[in-house]
């Protein structure tokens, strides 16, 4: 496991395109646009997000993308795992488990009080993976999403 580097942008773009197909996306942005988005998110100062990569020689075998949320407990922060993705060729080989261990190690090293993430209700494979790792679901939270932030509240008052 290692932090993503600028030279990994094309491999990250390919993983994210594969992830999109996994979730049913049929179209993707151009490679140039995806590379620009990755570079803007991960490799600027300050970064909006971070990525850990699993490697198999010179190939990228998985991705854990995360950012930080504040406040968590008191004035501490939590590490929010936005995406954990392992391509089909590397599943059931321990790659996801190694990525999760790296996420927890990163959170501990940076003094995070929590690690949080979500998975789609219909993604039973992901839920089974987390259960095999002994990681409990947290059913007392309700997840909300607004796709067009500009239309989020409408008229207030």
HELIX and SHEET records of a PDB file:
HELIX    1   1 UNK A    6  UNK A    8  5                                   3    
HELIX    2   2 UNK A    9  UNK A   22  1                                  14    
HELIX    3   3 UNK A   31  UNK A   42  1                                  12    
HELIX    4   4 UNK A   88  UNK A   90  5                                   3    
HELIX    5   5 UNK A   95  UNK A  109  1                                  15    
HELIX    6   6 UNK A  124  UNK A  132  1                                   9    
HELIX    7   7 UNK A  149  UNK A  151  5                                   3    
SHEET    1   A 5 UNK A   2  UNK A   3  0                                        
SHEET    2   A 5 UNK A  50  UNK A  56 -1                                        
SHEET    3   A 5 UNK A  59  UNK A  70 -1                                        
SHEET    4   A 5 UNK A  77  UNK A  85 -1                                        
SHEET    5   A 5 UNK A 114  UNK A 117  1                                        
END                                                                             
